[in-house]
Amino acid sequence: MYNAKETQTTRFPDIQKILDDAVENEDIGRHGPFWRNVTRDEFVAKIVFGCPILHTENGLFVGDKSQLIKILRLPITDCNQKPRPQMPVGFPALSAEKIQVISDWIDAQCPP
């Protein structure tokens, strides 16, 4: 007997919701809510403070090496060697589970 297990694919609107919820839908920081009012393609090409938010290797997105994931986990030194605080500043840190959802979405090549 075949039992199909339902799977849920994380999509870009799910990522936008996680990020919006993290900042309580506020307009935040100098970079603002860069995930809002953009397409998936605009998001994956996004550069914040001169640094790409997503890391690529051999043409593939890599979640754990992406600046977005690193800065959600802890303070970092960005690609310009500037210290950056853990995001989102002024709000509770995202749970490890939510950060992993974003990282997995990136590793899945950012489904739209």
Backbone as CSV, one residue per row, in Angstrom:
resi,resn,N_x,N_y,N_z,CA_x,CA_y,CA_z,C_x,C_y,C_z
1,MET,0.845,-1.180,0.000,0.000,0.000,0.000,0.890,1.243,0.000
2,TYR,0.573,2.189,-0.859,1.360,3.416,-1.010,0.785,4.511,-0.123
3,ASN,1.621,5.097,0.697,1.227,6.226,1.523,2.018,7.444,1.087
4,ALA,1.365,8.353,0.436,2.039,9.584,0.011,2.181,10.502,1.216
5,LYS,3.379,10.928,1.461,3.619,11.862,2.561,3.593,13.268,1.988
6,GLU,2.745,14.103,2.556,2.669,15.488,2.088,3.931,16.225,2.466
7,THR,4.419,16.989,1.533,5.561,17.837,1.816,5.166,19.266,1.511
8,GLN,5.731,20.157,2.250,5.454,21.569,2.036,6.723,22.224,1.546
9,THR,6.629,22.845,0.399,7.772,23.558,-0.146,7.699,24.999,0.309
10,THR,8.794,25.468,0.868,8.885,26.861,1.282,9.065,27.712,0.043
11,ARG,8.324,28.785,-0.047,8.354,29.691,-1.192,8.773,31.082,-0.720
12,PHE,9.071,31.945,-1.677,9.510,33.299,-1.356,8.526,34.052,-0.456
13,PRO,7.202,33.984,-0.700,6.286,34.674,0.225,6.405,34.183,1.677
14,ASP,6.756,32.903,1.860,6.968,32.381,3.215,8.181,33.052,3.862
15,ILE,9.227,33.256,3.074,10.440,33.911,3.577,10.138,35.364,3.910
16,GLN,9.389,36.027,3.027,9.007,37.415,3.299,8.220,37.512,4.604
17,LYS,7.330,36.562,4.851,6.524,36.584,6.076,7.395,36.374,7.309
18,ILE,8.335,35.453,7.236,9.240,35.237,8.373,9.990,36.531,8.690
19,LEU,10.514,37.180,7.659,11.277,38.412,7.878,10.385,39.547,8.356
20,ASP,9.178,39.666,7.796,8.244,40.696,8.261,7.838,40.466,9.711
21,ASP,7.525,39.217,10.049,7.155,38.904,11.432,8.298,39.232,12.391
22,ALA,9.527,39.011,11.945,10.694,39.253,12.803,10.827,40.718,13.184
23,VAL,10.361,41.613,12.310,10.452,43.054,12.597,9.076,43.662,12.849
24,GLU,8.112,42.787,13.123,6.750,43.220,13.446,6.199,44.178,12.390
25,ASN,6.537,43.897,11.117,6.071,44.677,9.960,6.508,46.138,9.991
26,GLU,7.527,46.449,10.768,8.040,47.826,10.857,8.991,48.112,9.694
27,ASP,9.204,49.396,9.422,10.267,49.821,8.519,11.498,49.971,9.390
28,ILE,12.515,49.182,9.120,13.633,49.053,10.040,14.957,49.467,9.426
29,GLY,15.866,49.885,10.283,17.256,50.093,9.915,17.512,50.971,8.712
30,ARG,18.774,51.213,8.474,19.175,52.025,7.325,18.878,51.332,6.006
31,HIS,18.915,50.013,5.993,18.656,49.286,4.747,17.173,49.070,4.510
32,GLY,16.347,49.292,5.512,14.907,49.097,5.363,14.549,47.644,5.116
33,PRO,13.265,47.375,4.975,12.807,46.005,4.740,13.035,45.614,3.266
34,PHE,14.251,45.249,2.948,14.667,45.016,1.568,13.970,43.833,0.905
35,TRP,13.249,43.027,1.657,12.547,41.866,1.123,11.123,42.203,0.673
36,ARG,10.653,43.379,1.023,9.285,43.774,0.661,9.244,44.387,-0.734
37,ASN,8.117,44.221,-1.375,7.853,44.858,-2.666,8.921,44.553,-3.706
38,VAL,9.466,43.342,-3.640,10.413,42.883,-4.649,10.008,41.489,-5.102
39,THR,10.452,41.138,-6.276,10.235,39.772,-6.759,11.296,38.858,-6.149
40,ARG,11.111,37.604,-6.315,12.108,36.636,-5.856,13.446,36.908,-6.537
41,ASP,13.412,37.182,-7.841,14.662,37.424,-8.579,15.369,38.690,-8.098
42,GLU,14.593,39.712,-7.774,15.200,40.929,-7.230,15.808,40.663,-5.853
43,PHE,15.121,39.845,-5.062,15.614,39.514,-3.726,16.931,38.750,-3.790
44,VAL,17.011,37.731,-4.628,18.234,36.916,-4.658,19.421,37.697,-5.205
45,ALA,19.160,38.775,-5.925,20.238,39.620,-6.454,20.548,40.802,-5.533
46,LYS,19.856,40.887,-4.411,19.950,42.049,-3.518,21.348,42.209,-2.930
47,ILE,21.763,43.473,-2.897,23.027,43.871,-2.278,22.666,44.849,-1.162
48,VAL,23.124,44.566,0.036,22.863,45.435,1.187,24.212,45.903,1.737
49,PHE,24.355,47.214,1.866,25.612,47.819,2.317,26.796,47.338,1.476
50,GLY,26.555,47.164,0.182,27.621,46.781,-0.736,27.946,45.300,-0.762
51,CYS,27.172,44.489,-0.044,27.439,43.047,0.029,26.233,42.253,-0.453
52,PRO,26.453,41.225,-1.261,25.328,40.366,-1.649,24.782,39.638,-0.427
53,ILE,23.461,39.530,-0.349,22.879,38.863,0.818,22.958,37.344,0.703
54,LEU,23.052,36.840,-0.537,23.148,35.393,-0.746,24.504,35.036,-1.321
55,HIS,25.016,33.894,-0.913,26.306,33.391,-1.379,26.069,32.355,-2.475
56,THR,26.894,32.406,-3.502,26.825,31.386,-4.547,28.170,30.694,-4.693
57,GLU,28.086,29.425,-5.012,29.254,28.617,-5.361,28.884,27.784,-6.573
58,ASN,29.717,27.845,-7.589,29.460,27.088,-8.814,28.057,27.351,-9.349
59,GLY,27.611,28.590,-9.217,26.303,28.980,-9.727,25.120,28.578,-8.876
60,LEU,25.370,28.029,-7.697,24.287,27.599,-6.807,24.299,28.425,-5.524
61,PHE,23.109,28.725,-5.019,22.986,29.433,-3.754,23.343,28.493,-2.601
62,VAL,24.039,29.038,-1.598,24.457,28.253,-0.430,23.980,28.981,0.823
63,GLY,23.029,28.385,1.516,22.415,29.019,2.674,23.380,29.381,3.779
64,ASP,24.098,28.388,4.325,24.955,28.633,5.492,26.067,29.632,5.232
65,LYS,26.455,29.823,3.987,27.519,30.773,3.664,26.974,32.146,3.273
66,SER,25.652,32.268,3.231,25.033,33.530,2.837,25.067,34.539,3.973
67,GLN,25.339,35.785,3.620,25.395,36.843,4.624,24.079,36.950,5.381
68,LEU,22.953,36.771,4.696,21.651,36.849,5.361,21.568,35.859,6.515
69,ILE,21.968,34.634,6.299,21.893,33.609,7.349,22.891,33.912,8.458
70,LYS,24.098,34.270,8.086,25.124,34.559,9.096,24.685,35.683,10.026
71,ILE,24.131,36.753,9.466,23.776,37.918,10.282,22.506,37.686,11.107
72,LEU,21.682,36.747,10.693,20.529,36.381,11.517,20.964,35.556,12.721
73,ARG,22.097,34.876,12.590,22.585,34.011,13.674,23.404,34.763,14.713
74,LEU,24.238,35.724,14.270,25.120,36.422,15.199,25.729,37.639,14.516
75,PRO,26.355,38.523,15.291,27.034,39.661,14.658,28.124,39.147,13.714
76,ILE,28.366,39.901,12.644,29.362,39.473,11.662,30.234,40.653,11.233
77,THR,31.291,40.329,10.537,32.052,41.308,9.785,31.652,41.076,8.338
78,ASP,31.133,42.112,7.677,30.599,41.932,6.329,31.703,41.857,5.275
79,CYS,31.328,41.794,4.011,32.287,41.659,2.922,33.191,42.875,2.784
80,ASN,32.824,43.987,3.394,33.648,45.201,3.389,34.462,45.349,4.670
81,GLN,34.488,44.281,5.456,35.220,44.244,6.728,34.652,45.207,7.767
82,LYS,33.361,45.492,7.665,32.690,46.339,8.659,31.905,45.451,9.611
83,PRO,31.995,45.729,10.910,31.207,44.946,11.860,29.722,45.279,11.718
84,ARG,28.895,44.259,11.751,27.444,44.413,11.673,26.806,43.638,12.821
85,PRO,25.802,44.234,13.479,25.148,43.540,14.595,24.239,42.427,14.090
86,GLN,23.937,41.527,15.005,22.970,40.487,14.676,21.656,41.148,14.307
87,MET,20.995,40.618,13.318,19.707,41.139,12.874,18.585,40.253,13.388
88,PRO,17.422,40.786,13.561,17.047,42.180,13.390,17.356,42.998,14.640
89,VAL,17.998,44.112,14.453,18.348,44.993,15.565,17.069,45.550,16.183
90,GLY,16.998,45.516,17.498,15.851,46.076,18.211,14.673,45.128,18.332
91,PHE,14.841,43.907,17.850,13.784,42.895,17.923,14.418,41.596,18.401
92,PRO,13.599,40.686,18.927,14.162,39.390,19.323,14.781,38.676,18.118
93,ALA,15.841,37.932,18.389,16.473,37.137,17.332,15.493,36.087,16.823
94,LEU,15.637,35.762,15.557,14.826,34.681,14.997,15.238,33.366,15.657
95,SER,14.294,32.463,15.754,14.604,31.143,16.302,15.516,30.394,15.329
96,ALA,16.259,29.458,15.876,17.132,28.631,15.040,16.312,27.909,13.969
97,GLU,15.097,27.532,14.312,14.245,26.817,13.363,13.867,27.710,12.178
98,LYS,13.521,28.961,12.449,13.152,29.873,11.356,14.357,30.212,10.488
99,ILE,15.499,30.387,11.125,16.712,30.641,10.342,17.021,29.436,9.462
100,GLN,16.816,28.238,9.993,17.064,27.034,9.207,16.092,26.934,8.031
101,VAL,14.849,27.344,8.221,13.884,27.357,7.109,14.405,28.257,5.988
102,ILE,14.908,29.434,6.359,15.439,30.365,5.349,16.664,29.755,4.677
103,SER,17.563,29.176,5.456,18.766,28.562,4.906,18.413,27.409,3.967
104,ASP,17.470,26.583,4.375,17.036,25.468,3.520,16.406,25.973,2.227
105,TRP,15.638,27.052,2.321,15.033,27.664,1.128,16.126,28.122,0.168
106,ILE,17.167,28.750,0.724,18.297,29.192,-0.107,18.949,27.976,-0.767
107,ASP,19.217,26.936,0.031,19.844,25.719,-0.509,18.987,25.064,-1.589
108,ALA,17.672,25.229,-1.494,16.748,24.685,-2.511,16.680,25.588,-3.745
109,GLN,17.558,26.577,-3.785,17.677,27.514,-4.906,16.525,28.508,-4.948
110,CYS,16.019,28.847,-3.773,15.080,29.947,-3.588,13.823,29.826,-4.453
111,PRO,13.019,28.792,-4.225,11.790,28.666,-5.017,10.930,29.927,-4.917
112,PRO,10.367,30.350,-6.057,9.564,31.612,-6.056,8.281,31.519,-5.246
